[in-house]
Amino acid sequence: MEEELKCPVCGSLFREPIILPCSHNVCLPCARTIAVQTPDGEPHLPQPLLHSRGSGLPAGAAAAPPLDHDAAAGPACSGGGGSAAGGLGGGAGGGGDHADKLSLYSETDSGYGSYTPSLKSPNGVRVLPMVPAPPGSSAAAARGAACSSLSSSSSSSITCPQCHRSASLDHRGLRGFQRNRLLEAIVQRYQQGRGAAQGASAASAVAICQLCDRTPPEPAATLCEQCDVLYCAACQLKCHPSRGPFAKHRLVQPPPPSAPAEANSASPGAAQGAPSGGGGCKSPGGAGAGAAGGSAARKFPTCPEHEMENYSMYCVSCRTPVCYLCLEEGRHGKHEVKPLGAMWKQHKAQLSQALNGVSDKAKEAKEFLVQLKNILQQVQENGLDYEACLVAQCDALVDALTRQKAKLLTKVTKEREHKLKMVWDQINHCTLKLRQSTGLMEYCLEVIKENDPSGFLQISDALIKRVQVSQEQWVKGALEPKVSAEFDLTLDSEPLLQAIHQLDFIQMKLPPGPLLQLEKCCTHNNSVTLAWRMPPFTHSPVDGYILELDDGDGGQFREVYVGKETLCTIDGLHFNSTYNARVKAFNSSGVGPYSKTVVLQTSDVAWFTFDPNSGHRDIILSNDNQTATCSSYDDRVVLGTAAFSKGVHYWELHVDRYDNHPDPAFGVARASVVKDMMLGKDDKAWAMYVDNNRSWFMHCNSHTNRTEGGVCKGATVGVLLDLNKHTLTFFINGQQQGPTAFSHVDGVFMPALSLNRNVQVPLTLPGGSPSSCSSRGAGASEVHLDDVGYKEADCCPPGQRGTYQLPLGIPRGQSSVA
């Protein structure tokens, strides 16, 4: 809260705050430093601004502090001369010709303007340079002279240091702004509480450094006004250098040791005994605040125009409290006014309501910060995990390369040894042959040298043969190397090098498990609708989803939908069954993990009507699709909106109109039954057709079990489909008609009816199960016929629906094979 209690000009706690027309606050001494003069030649805002909008509210002279006494010097001196009085300590000297000029322009006569700042205070707010006093004159005389000169040639204005809007001052100057006594009281309470806390925590009379890590801490040498921290010389150089963001902070002497609590609560300017250069704005903890101390009773504000009168009413037009004299004599006489207490309570209620919204946002912001901190921790942990994973993967690559290197080196060694062996074998063989040939040649030469013809001829034939054989041993290729010195092994490492250079993180990874949106998952009859979404902060792209469903009896999962939609309706399931569903996402990197499994229970009671989509075009439906007739004299077929594959089902049909003895047929059929002829004439329907005297059972155009007893107007026909026993039985007026009509009935069946224009049949609530239907209790699905026909779930927005039928080829609304 302390930031709300600091003046935007001096940065200290508010002292004598006034309310500007833009609803911002500023210290009264600081207001003098930011008030400016506009020469007569420049455009300026109208002076009765504070009265025209009601946002700048006048305040009485009694509310103004003694520091503004110089306003008596002239009407314009309150705004212009006050600036010179506050001054910058003479640091920016110059006369009136050197004062900063503002370019004020009207904003639809709103009293606000804009300016171009030039000279700024240490807190970034524009201030006026001080006009130096003439030689030999006092400061008060200089201020009076400046005010007199300015009041004769210029008008005054003040610019808000926060929103930079300018407002003209009237003849009262800064006293025309209302004193914010509520803020002043809050600042006083805050300062007293802080002073008490600091006094209780003071361990000694000597101020010590608050950042020292030495034991004991060093005495404090400096106090920062903005940080409100005491520093020793070493810590000030290390923790609070006079540069960067700290360059605008003001460092003062620490509080005197005699009164640590009072000195700490006072502003640095008060501790120094003089106002700091910026307009002389002292903190509320100074002597002025002490004079109006906490023990003094709080004085309620009085009307600035009628000093002895308290506020009693609230002017709605001017948005200001007024007294009763303002209504009788003042300018508020014709304005809309309301009781002060009522408006006080109303504005408090509005503020409380607005605070509730801010509180909710603050709570969300806290939760968001917790989420961000968790993300921060997860980022740290995931970063370490990824680094470890990267190191492990690279080490694995190095190990694999080392192993492959060893294998390749083994191959090179084997090849070298093989070549060496071949060469050495050839060397040994050639050496032996050469030695034998050389010996034979030397022997032959010695024989030729002999002169004994008979002796030569005795051995010449054998010797010639030996030489010829020796020559033949040097066959072609015998003197050629069997192996080459070159190795025929070539290692192609270029693809591997390219792969290493291209080794990088893939931008896509497996998508996470989707989140099932339970609030959108629902069931209707034997259909279920599931919705899901990806978790937040999911950056992996998703190409589609795979929805899996079990068989409703705890069996294995099977895929029932593959696509990009995030909402899917699955039709044709079993009634009174519990299904488990799950979904997973996939992209080009692969298939992600499954979501959590959701359990869905289909309806234990089947509700259906006649289906206008599957009926013949000559069928006419009315009474919310519960009554059927026909526009043709030929028989036409209409089906129900539900399909059955297990359980016991019984429904009734009432004959409302029966003319000229037609033959309506009642029964069950497949979804692909022929619609333009009597029910039962093809192999897709099992029916009983009946006239006014007798009935027959028919399937594949085969008529069986003729039974006496027909129908008339007002008759009721019941159909009992027992898929547990796989039988089909018919009833007329509650009595079984003939034997069991069909056995071995297995598969998926829909209620069916064929009729012509002479018959009108509505679906009715069964008045009671026939006596033979003993299994109507547990496990049986009685059909209560009402206007609750199947329709796609309302939570399926157009363009985001996925529909799947079980089994394939059965229209939506059918039941799958058990």
C-alpha positions in Angstrom: 0.0 0.0 0.0 2.9 2.3 0.6 3.2 3.1 -3.2 -0.4 4.4 -3.1 0.6 6.9 -0.3 3.7 8.4 -2.1 3.7 11.7 -4.0 4.5 11.1 -7.7 6.7 14.3 -7.6 8.9 13.9 -4.6 8.5 10.2 -4.0 7.8 10.6 -0.3 4.7 10.1 1.7 2.0 12.7 0.9 2.0 15.9 2.9 -1.0 18.2 2.6 -2.3 16.4 -0.5 -4.6 18.2 -2.9 -6.9 16.6 -5.5 -6.2 17.6 -9.1 -9.1 17.8 -11.7 -8.0 14.4 -13.1 -8.6 12.8 -9.6 -4.8 12.3 -9.0 -3.2 13.6 -5.8 0.0 15.7 -5.3 1.6 17.4 -2.3 0.7 21.0 -1.9 4.4 22.1 -1.8 5.1 19.9 -4.8 2.2 21.5 -6.7 4.0 24.8 -6.5 7.0 23.3 -8.3 4.9 21.9 -11.2 2.6 25.0 -11.7 3.5 26.9 -14.9 2.7 30.3 -16.4 1.3 30.6 -19.9 2.1 34.0 -21.6 -0.8 36.0 -22.9 0.1 35.3 -26.5 -0.3 31.6 -26.1 -3.7 29.7 -25.9 -4.8 28.7 -22.5 -7.7 26.9 -20.9 -10.6 28.9 -19.5 -10.1 29.9 -15.8 -13.6 28.8 -14.6 -12.5 25.2 -15.4 -12.9 24.0 -11.9 -16.6 25.1 -11.9 -17.5 23.9 -15.3 -16.6 20.2 -14.9 -17.0 19.8 -11.2 -13.9 17.7 -11.0 -11.6 20.4 -9.7 -13.3 21.3 -6.5 -12.8 24.6 -4.6 -11.5 24.5 -1.1 -11.6 27.2 1.6 -8.8 29.4 2.7 -8.9 27.7 6.1 -8.0 24.4 4.5 -4.8 25.8 2.9 -1.6 25.5 4.9 0.5 28.4 6.1 3.1 27.6 3.5 0.8 29.0 0.8 0.5 32.4 2.5 2.3 34.0 -0.4 -0.9 33.7 -2.5 -2.0 37.0 -1.0 0.6 38.7 -3.2 -1.7 38.5 -6.2 -4.3 36.3 -7.9 -1.9 34.6 -10.2 0.8 34.3 -7.7 -0.6 31.2 -6.1 0.2 29.2 -9.2 3.1 31.0 -10.8 4.8 32.5 -7.8 4.5 29.3 -5.8 6.7 27.7 -8.2 9.4 30.2 -7.6 9.0 29.9 -3.9 9.4 26.2 -3.9 12.3 26.4 -6.3 15.1 23.9 -7.1 17.4 25.5 -4.6 18.7 27.9 -7.2 20.3 25.2 -9.2 18.6 26.3 -12.5 18.8 30.0 -12.4 17.3 32.4 -14.9 14.7 35.1 -15.2 11.1 34.9 -16.4 12.3 34.9 -20.0 14.0 31.6 -19.4 11.0 29.8 -17.9 9.7 26.7 -19.7 6.7 27.3 -21.9 3.9 24.9 -22.4 1.8 24.4 -25.5 -1.7 24.1 -24.0 -4.6 23.3 -26.3 -8.3 22.8 -25.5 -9.7 19.3 -25.5 -13.4 20.1 -26.1 -13.2 22.6 -23.3 -12.5 19.8 -20.8 -10.0 21.7 -18.8 -7.2 19.3 -19.8 -4.3 19.9 -22.0 -0.9 18.5 -22.9 2.7 19.7 -22.6 6.2 18.9 -23.7 8.4 18.4 -20.7 11.8 19.9 -20.6 13.3 20.2 -17.1 12.5 17.3 -14.9 12.8 16.6 -11.2 14.8 13.5 -9.9 11.5 11.6 -10.1 10.8 12.4 -13.8 8.2 15.1 -13.2 8.5 18.5 -14.9 9.3 21.4 -12.6 9.9 25.1 -13.2 13.3 26.7 -12.9 13.6 29.1 -10.0 13.7 32.8 -10.7 16.8 34.3 -8.9 16.2 37.2 -6.4 17.6 40.6 -7.4 20.7 41.6 -5.5 20.0 43.0 -2.1 16.5 41.8 -1.8 15.0 39.1 0.3 13.5 35.8 -1.0 10.0 36.9 0.0 10.4 40.1 -1.9 11.6 38.3 -4.9 8.7 35.9 -4.8 6.3 38.8 -4.5 7.9 40.6 -7.4 7.9 37.5 -9.6 4.2 36.9 -8.7 3.3 40.5 -9.5 5.1 40.4 -12.9 3.6 37.0 -13.8 0.1 37.9 -12.8 0.1 40.9 -15.0 1.2 39.1 -18.2 0.4 35.4 -17.9 -2.2 32.9 -16.6 -1.3 29.9 -14.5 -1.8 26.2 -15.0 -0.8 22.9 -13.4 0.0 19.6 -15.1 -0.7 16.3 -13.5 2.6 14.4 -13.1 0.9 11.1 -13.8 -1.6 11.5 -16.7 0.1 14.7 -18.0 -3.2 16.6 -18.3 -3.1 20.3 -17.6 -5.7 22.5 -15.9 -5.9 26.3 -15.6 -5.9 27.9 -12.1 -8.6 30.4 -11.2 -8.0 33.5 -9.0 -7.5 31.3 -5.9 -4.5 29.5 -7.4 -3.7 26.2 -5.8 -6.2 26.9 -3.0 -8.9 26.3 -5.6 -8.1 22.5 -5.3 -9.7 20.5 -2.6 -7.6 19.1 0.2 -7.7 15.3 0.4 -8.1 15.0 4.1 -9.1 11.3 3.8 -5.7 10.5 2.2 -4.0 12.6 4.8 -5.6 10.6 7.6 -4.7 7.3 6.0 -1.0 8.5 5.6 -1.0 9.5 9.2 -2.3 6.1 10.4 0.2 4.3 8.2 3.1 6.4 9.5 2.1 5.9 13.1 1.9 2.1 12.6 5.2 2.0 10.8 6.8 4.2 13.4 5.5 1.9 16.2 6.8 -1.2 14.4 10.2 0.4 13.8 10.4 1.6 17.4 9.6 -1.9 18.7 12.2 -3.5 16.5 14.9 -1.0 17.4 17.5 -3.0 19.3 19.9 -0.1 20.1 20.1 3.6 20.0 22.6 3.5 17.1 21.3 3.0 13.6 23.0 0.0 12.0 23.3 -1.2 8.5 20.4 -3.4 7.4 22.3 -5.4 4.7 25.6 -6.2 6.5 26.6 -9.8 6.7 29.2 -9.0 9.4 28.7 -9.8 13.1 27.9 -7.3 14.6 26.6 -5.1 11.7 28.4 -1.9 10.9 26.9 1.5 11.9 24.7 3.0 9.1 26.2 5.8 7.2 23.4 6.5 4.7 19.6 6.2 4.4 17.9 5.9 1.0 14.6 7.7 1.0 13.1 5.6 -1.8 14.3 2.2 -0.6 13.9 3.1 3.1 17.0 1.1 3.8 20.1 1.9 6.0 23.5 1.2 4.4 27.0 1.3 5.8 29.7 2.7 3.5 30.7 -0.7 2.1 27.2 -1.9 1.6 26.2 1.3 0.0 28.9 1.0 -2.6 28.1 -2.6 -3.2 24.3 -2.7 -3.1 23.2 0.9 -3.9 25.6 2.5 -6.3 24.9 6.0 -7.5 24.3 5.0 -11.1 21.7 3.3 -13.2 18.2 3.0 -11.7 19.6 4.2 -8.3 20.9 7.5 -9.8 17.6 9.2 -9.0 17.4 8.0 -5.4 18.2 10.5 -2.7 20.7 9.4 0.0 20.6 11.2 3.4 22.1 10.9 6.8 20.7 8.2 9.0 18.2 9.3 11.7 19.7 10.7 15.0 20.3 8.1 17.6 18.2 9.9 20.3 14.8 9.2 18.7 15.1 6.3 16.2 11.4 5.7 15.9 10.5 9.3 15.2 13.5 9.8 12.9 12.7 6.6 10.9 9.1 7.7 10.5 10.1 11.2 9.3 11.2 11.9 5.8 14.8 12.3 4.9 14.1 16.0 4.3 12.9 16.4 7.8 15.9 14.5 9.2 18.1 17.0 7.5 16.2 19.9 9.0 15.6 21.5 5.6 13.5 20.7 2.5 15.3 18.9 -0.2 15.7 20.5 -3.6 12.5 19.8 -5.3 10.0 22.2 -3.8 10.3 21.7 -0.1 7.9 18.9 0.2 8.4 17.2 3.5 7.1 13.8 4.5 4.0 13.5 6.7 6.3 12.3 9.4 7.9 15.8 9.7 7.1 18.5 12.2 3.9 19.5 10.4 2.5 16.0 10.7 3.6 15.8 14.3 1.6 18.9 15.1 -1.5 17.3 13.7 -0.5 14.0 15.5 -2.4 10.8 16.0 -3.8 11.7 19.4 -5.6 14.8 18.1 -9.2 14.4 17.1 -9.8 14.3 13.4 -11.5 17.5 12.1 -14.3 17.0 9.7 -14.0 19.2 6.6 -16.2 22.2 6.1 -17.5 23.9 3.0 -14.7 26.0 1.4 -17.2 28.8 0.4 -19.0 28.8 3.8 -16.3 28.1 6.3 -18.7 27.6 9.3 -21.0 25.1 7.5 -20.5 21.3 7.3 -21.2 19.3 4.2 -24.8 18.0 4.2 -25.7 17.3 0.6 -24.0 15.9 -2.6 -24.2 17.7 -5.9 -24.6 15.1 -8.6 -23.9 17.5 -11.4 -20.6 18.8 -10.0 -19.8 15.6 -8.1 -18.8 17.4 -4.9 -20.2 17.7 -1.4 -22.0 20.9 -0.6 -23.6 22.6 2.4 -27.2 23.9 2.5 -26.0 27.5 1.9 -24.5 26.4 -1.4 -28.0 25.2 -2.4 -29.7 28.5 -1.3 -27.1 31.1 -2.3 -24.4 29.4 -4.4 -24.1 28.0 -7.9 -25.5 24.6 -6.9 -29.0 25.8 -6.4 -30.4 24.4 -9.6 -28.3 21.3 -9.7 -29.4 17.8 -8.8 -28.5 17.0 -5.2 -28.8 14.0 -3.0 -28.3 13.3 0.7 -24.7 13.1 1.6 -25.1 9.9 3.7 -27.0 8.1 0.9 -24.4 8.9 -1.7 -21.7 8.0 0.7 -23.2 4.5 1.2 -23.9 4.2 -2.6 -20.3 5.0 -3.5 -19.0 2.7 -0.8 -21.2 -0.1 -2.2 -19.9 0.7 -5.8 -16.3 0.7 -4.5 -16.9 -2.6 -2.7 -18.4 -4.2 -5.8 -15.5 -3.0 -7.9 -13.1 -4.3 -5.2 -14.8 -7.7 -5.4 -13.9 -7.9 -9.1 -10.4 -6.7 -8.5 -10.1 -9.3 -5.7 -11.3 -12.1 -8.0 -8.7 -11.0 -10.6 -6.0 -10.8 -7.9 -6.9 -14.3 -6.8 -6.7 -15.5 -10.4 -3.4 -13.6 -10.7 -2.0 -15.4 -7.6 -3.1 -18.8 -9.0 -1.5 -17.8 -12.3 1.7 -16.9 -10.5 1.7 -20.2 -8.8 1.1 -21.9 -12.2 4.0 -19.9 -13.6 6.3 -20.8 -10.7 5.3 -24.5 -11.3 6.1 -24.1 -15.0 9.4 -22.4 -14.0 10.3 -25.4 -11.9 9.1 -27.8 -14.5 11.2 -26.0 -17.1 14.3 -26.4 -14.9 13.6 -30.1 -14.3 12.7 -30.8 -17.9 15.9 -28.9 -19.0 18.0 -31.1 -16.8 16.2 -34.2 -18.0 16.6 -33.3 -21.6 20.3 -32.6 -21.1 20.8 -35.9 -19.4 18.8 -37.6 -22.2 20.9 -35.8 -24.9 24.1 -36.9 -23.2 22.9 -40.5 -23.0 21.8 -40.5 -26.6 25.1 -39.1 -27.8 27.0 -41.5 -25.6 25.0 -44.3 -27.1 25.8 -43.1 -30.6 29.5 -43.0 -29.7 29.4 -46.5 -28.2 27.6 -47.8 -31.4 30.2 -46.1 -33.6 33.0 -47.6 -31.4 31.6 -51.1 -31.7 31.2 -50.8 -35.4 34.7 -49.5 -35.7 36.0 -52.6 -33.9 34.0 -54.8 -36.4 35.5 -53.0 -39.4 39.0 -53.2 -38.0 38.5 -57.0 -37.6 37.5 -57.3 -41.2 40.6 -55.3 -42.3 42.8 -57.5 -40.2 41.4 -60.7 -41.6 41.8 -59.5 -45.2 45.4 -58.5 -44.5 46.2 -61.8 -43.0 44.6 -63.6 -45.9 46.6 -61.7 -48.5 49.9 -62.2 -46.5 49.2 -66.0 -46.3 48.5 -66.2 -50.1 51.7 -64.3 -50.9 53.9 -66.4 -48.6 52.5 -69.6 -49.9 53.2 -68.5 -53.5 56.7 -67.4 -52.4 57.5 -70.8 -50.9 56.1 -72.7 -53.8 58.0 -70.6 -56.4 61.2 -70.9 -54.3 61.0 -74.7 -54.3 60.4 -74.9 -58.0 63.2 -72.5 -58.7 65.6 -74.5 -56.7 64.7 -77.7 -58.4 65.0 -76.1 -61.9 68.3 -74.6 -61.1 69.7 -77.9 -59.9 68.5 -79.7 -63.0 70.0 -77.0 -65.2 73.4 -77.3 -63.5 73.3 -81.1 -63.8 72.4 -80.9 -67.5 75.3 -78.5 -68.2 77.7 -80.9 -66.5 76.4 -83.7 -68.7 76.9 -81.7 -71.8 80.5 -81.1 -70.9 81.2 -84.9 -71.0 83.0 -86.3 -74.2 81.7 -89.8 -73.8 79.1 -90.3 -76.6 78.0 -93.7 -75.4 77.6 -92.6 -71.9 75.7 -89.5 -72.9 73.3 -91.4 -75.1 72.6 -93.8 -72.3 71.0 -91.0 -70.2 70.1 -88.3 -72.7 66.6 -89.6 -73.4 65.7 -89.6 -69.7 67.3 -86.3 -69.1 65.5 -84.6 -72.0 62.2 -85.9 -70.6 63.1 -84.5 -67.2 63.9 -81.1 -68.6 60.6 -81.0 -70.6 58.6 -82.0 -67.5 60.4 -79.3 -65.5 59.5 -76.8 -68.2 55.9 -77.8 -68.2 55.6 -77.2 -64.5 56.1 -73.4 -65.1 52.5 -73.2 -66.6 51.0 -69.9 -67.6 50.1 -67.8 -64.6 52.5 -69.6 -62.3 54.7 -66.5 -62.3 51.8 -64.1 -61.6 50.8 -63.0 -58.1 47.6 -64.6 -56.9 46.6 -61.6 -54.8 46.8 -57.8 -55.2 48.5 -55.5 -52.8 45.4 -53.3 -52.9 42.5 -53.8 -50.5 39.1 -54.1 -52.0 37.4 -52.6 -48.9 35.8 -49.2 -49.2 34.1 -47.5 -46.3 31.3 -45.2 -47.3 31.1 -42.8 -44.3 29.6 -39.9 -46.2 25.9 -40.7 -45.4 26.8 -41.2 -41.7 28.7 -37.8 -41.7 25.7 -36.1 -43.3 23.4 -37.7 -40.7 25.7 -36.5 -37.9 25.8 -33.0 -39.3 22.0 -33.1 -39.7 21.5 -34.5 -36.2 19.2 -32.1 -34.5 16.1 -32.0 -32.3 13.0 -32.8 -34.2 10.4 -30.1 -34.0 7.5 -32.6 -33.6 7.0 -35.1 -30.8 4.2 -37.4 -29.8 1.1 -35.5 -28.8 0.0 -35.8 -25.1 -3.1 -37.7 -24.0 -6.3 -35.7 -24.7 -8.5 -34.5 -21.9 -12.1 -35.8 -21.9 -14.6 -33.0 -21.4 -17.0 -34.7 -19.0 -19.5 -31.9 -19.0 -20.1 -32.4 -22.7 -20.1 -36.3 -22.6 -23.7 -37.6 -22.6 -25.9 -40.5 -23.5 -29.3 -40.7 -25.3 -31.1 -44.0 -25.7 -28.5 -46.3 -27.2 -26.2 -43.5 -28.4 -23.3 -41.8 -26.6 -21.6 -38.5 -27.3 -18.0 -37.9 -26.3 -16.0 -34.6 -26.4 -12.4 -34.0 -25.7 -9.6 -31.4 -26.1 -5.9 -31.2 -25.9 -4.2 -30.1 -22.7 -3.1 -26.4 -22.4 0.4 -25.5 -23.5 0.4 -28.3 -26.1 2.9 -27.4 -28.8 2.9 -30.7 -30.7 0.7 -30.7 -33.8 -2.2 -33.1 -33.9 -3.2 -34.8 -37.2 -6.2 -36.6 -35.7 -7.7 -38.6 -33.0 -8.6 -42.3 -32.4 -11.6 -43.0 -30.3 -11.9 -46.5 -28.8 -14.9 -48.2 -27.2 -15.4 -51.6 -25.6 -18.3 -53.9 -26.3 -20.3 -52.8 -23.3 -19.6 -56.0 -21.4 -16.0 -55.3 -20.3 -14.5 -56.7 -23.5 -11.6 -55.5 -25.5 -11.5 -52.0 -26.9 -11.9 -51.4 -30.6 -11.6 -48.3 -32.8 -14.9 -46.6 -33.5 -13.7 -43.3 -34.9 -10.6 -41.9 -36.5 -10.6 -38.2 -37.6 -9.8 -34.6 -36.7 -13.1 -33.8 -34.9 -13.1 -33.3 -31.1 -16.7 -34.4 -30.6 -18.2 -37.7 -31.7 -21.6 -39.4 -31.5 -21.6 -43.2 -31.5 -24.9 -44.8 -32.4 -26.3 -48.3 -32.4 -25.1 -49.4 -29.0 -26.8 -51.8 -26.6 -29.5 -50.5 -24.3 -28.9 -50.9 -20.6 -25.1 -51.4 -21.1 -22.0 -49.8 -19.6 -19.4 -48.7 -22.1 -15.8 -47.6 -21.5 -14.3 -45.1 -23.9 -10.9 -43.6 -24.4 -9.2 -41.4 -27.0 -5.7 -40.8 -28.1 -4.1 -38.3 -30.6 -1.6 -39.0 -33.3 0.7 -37.0 -35.7 3.5 -37.9 -38.1 5.8 -38.8 -35.2 3.4 -41.5 -34.0 0.5 -42.2 -31.6 0.4 -40.5 -28.2 -0.8 -42.0 -24.9 -4.5 -42.7 -24.1 -6.7 -40.3 -22.2 -8.4 -41.3 -19.0 -11.2 -43.8 -19.5 -14.7 -42.5 -19.2 -17.7 -44.8 -18.3 -21.0 -44.2 -20.0 -24.3 -45.9 -19.3 -26.9 -46.3 -22.1 -30.5 -45.9 -21.3 -32.2 -48.9 -19.6 -35.6 -47.9 -21.2 -35.8 -47.4 -25.0 -37.7 -44.3 -26.1 -38.6 -44.0 -29.7 -41.1 -42.7 -32.3 -41.7 -43.3 -36.0 -38.6 -42.3 -38.0 -39.5 -39.7 -40.7 -36.1 -40.2 -42.4 -36.4 -44.0 -43.0 -40.1 -44.2 -43.8 -41.5 -44.3 -47.3 -42.3 -40.9 -48.8 -46.1 -41.8 -48.8 -46.1 -42.2 -45.1 -47.6 -39.3 -43.2 -46.5 -38.8 -39.6 -48.2 -36.5 -37.1 -48.5 -36.1 -33.3 -44.7 -35.5 -33.0 -44.0 -38.6 -35.2 -46.1 -40.9 -32.9 -49.0 -41.4 -35.3 -48.7 -42.9 -38.8 -51.0 -43.1 -41.8 -50.4 -43.3 -45.5 -51.4 -41.3 -48.6 -51.4 -44.4 -50.9 -53.8 -47.3 -51.3 -50.6 -49.5 -51.5 -48.9 -50.7 -48.4 -45.9 -48.6 -47.3 -43.4 -49.3 -44.5 -42.2 -47.0 -41.7 -39.6 -47.9 -39.0 -39.0 -46.8 -35.4 -36.1 -44.6 -34.3 -34.6 -47.2 -32.0 -32.9 -50.6 -32.8 -32.5 -53.6 -30.5 -29.9 -56.3 -30.3 -30.4 -57.7 -26.8 -32.9 -57.8 -24.0 -36.7 -58.1 -24.0 -38.8 -55.3 -25.7 -42.5 -54.8 -25.8 -44.5 -52.0 -27.5 -48.1 -51.4 -28.4 -49.8 -49.7 -31.4 -53.4 -48.5 -31.3 -55.7 -48.6 -34.3 -57.3 -45.2 -34.5 -58.9 -45.6 -38.0 -59.8 -48.8 -39.8 -61.8 -48.4 -43.1 -62.6 -50.9 -45.9 -61.0 -53.9 -44.1 -57.3 -53.2 -45.0 -54.4 -55.6 -43.9 -51.9 -53.6 -41.8 -48.8 -55.5 -40.8 -46.9 -55.2 -37.5 -43.5 -56.5 -36.6 -39.7 -55.9 -36.8 -37.4 -55.4 -39.7 -33.8 -54.7 -40.6 -32.8 -51.2 -41.6 -32.6 -52.2 -45.3 -36.1 -53.5 -45.5 -38.1 -52.8 -48.7 -40.4 -49.8 -48.0 -42.9 -50.0 -50.9 -44.7 -53.3 -50.2 -46.3 -55.1 -47.3 -44.0 -55.8 -44.3 -42.8 -59.4 -44.4 -42.7 -60.0 -48.1 -38.9 -59.8 -48.2 -36.3 -61.5 -46.1 -35.6 -58.3 -44.0 -38.8 -58.3 -42.1 -40.8 -60.5 -39.6 -44.4 -59.5 -39.3 -48.0 -60.3 -38.5 -50.6 -58.9 -41.0 -54.2 -58.9 -39.9 -57.6 -58.0 -41.2 -60.9 -57.7 -39.4 -61.3 -61.5 -39.0 -58.0 -63.3 -38.9 -54.2 -62.9 -39.0 -51.1 -64.5 -40.5 -47.4 -64.5 -39.8 -45.2 -63.6 -42.8 -41.5 -63.7 -43.6 -39.9 -64.0 -47.0 -43.5 -63.8 -48.5 -44.3 -67.1 -46.7 -47.7 -67.0 -44.9 -48.0 -69.3 -41.8 -50.2 -69.9 -38.7 -53.5 -68.5 -39.8 -55.3 -67.5 -36.6 -58.9 -66.4 -36.1 -59.5 -63.0 -34.6 -58.8 -59.7 -36.3 -58.6 -56.0 -35.6 -61.0 -53.1 -35.8 -61.1 -49.5 -34.8 -59.9 -49.1 -31.3 -57.9 -52.4 -31.2 -54.5 -52.6 -29.6 -51.7 -54.6 -31.2 -48.7 -55.6 -29.0 -45.3 -56.8 -30.2 -43.0 -58.7 -27.9 -39.4 -59.1 -29.1 -37.4 -61.3 -26.7 -33.8 -61.3 -27.9 -32.7 -63.3 -24.9 -34.8 -66.3 -26.2 -34.6 -65.0 -29.8 -38.4 -65.1 -30.3 -41.1 -62.8 -31.6 -44.7 -62.9 -30.3 -47.8 -60.8 -31.1 -50.8 -59.8 -29.1 -54.2 -58.3 -29.9 -56.0 -56.5 -27.1 -53.7 -58.0 -24.5 -54.2 -61.7 -25.6 -51.5 -63.6 -27.5 -52.4 -64.0 -31.1 -51.5 -67.6 -32.1 -48.3 -69.4 -31.1 -44.9 -67.8 -31.0 -44.6 -66.3 -34.4 -40.9 -66.6 -35.1 -37.9 -68.4 -33.4 -34.2 -68.1 -34.0 -34.5 -64.4 -34.3 -31.0 -62.9 -34.0 -29.4 -59.7 -35.0 -30.4 -56.0 -35.0 -34.1 -55.2 -35.3 -36.2 -52.0 -35.5 -39.9 -51.7 -34.8 -41.7 -51.7 -38.1 -45.2 -51.1 -39.5 -46.8 -51.3 -43.0 -50.2 -49.7 -43.7 -52.2 -47.9 -46.4 -54.5 -44.9 -46.4 -57.4 -46.8 -44.8 -55.5 -47.2 -41.5 -54.1 -44.8 -38.9 -52.0 -46.1 -36.1 -50.5 -44.2 -33.2 -47.8 -45.5 -30.8 -49.2 -45.7 -27.2 -47.9 -46.3 -23.7 -48.4 -50.0 -22.9 -51.1 -50.4 -20.3 -49.5 -53.5 -19.0 -47.4 -56.4 -20.2 -49.2 -59.4 -21.6 -49.4 -62.3 -19.2 -46.9 -64.4 -21.2 -44.3 -61.7 -20.9 -42.9 -62.9 -17.6 -39.5 -61.4 -18.2 -40.7 -57.8 -18.2 -38.8 -57.2 -14.9 -35.1 -57.1 -14.5 -33.2 -57.3 -17.8 -36.2 -56.4 -19.9 -36.4 -53.1 -21.8 -40.0 -51.9 -21.9 -40.6 -49.3 -24.6 -42.3 -46.2 -23.2 -43.4 -44.3 -26.3 -43.1 -40.6 -26.0 -41.8 -37.7 -28.0 -38.2 -38.5 -27.1 -37.0 -39.7 -30.5 -33.3 -39.9 -31.2 -31.5 -36.7 -32.2 -27.9 -35.7 -32.2 -26.8 -34.3 -28.9 -27.3 -30.6 -28.5 -23.7 -30.2 -27.5 -22.5 -31.0 -31.0 -21.9 -27.7 -32.8 -22.1 -27.7 -36.5 -18.9 -28.5 -38.2 -17.5 -30.4 -35.2 -19.4 -33.6 -35.2 -18.1 -37.1 -35.7 -20.7 -39.9 -36.1 -20.1 -43.6 -36.2 -22.5 -46.4 -36.5 -22.1 -49.9 -35.2 -22.0 -52.1 -37.2 -21.1 -50.5 -40.5 -24.0 -49.9 -42.8 -26.6 -49.4 -40.0 -28.0 -45.9 -39.9 -27.6 -43.7 -36.9 -30.0 -44.6 -34.2 -29.6 -48.4 -34.7 -28.3 -50.9 -32.3 -25.2 -53.0 -33.0 -25.1 -56.8 -33.1 -24.5 -58.3 -29.6 
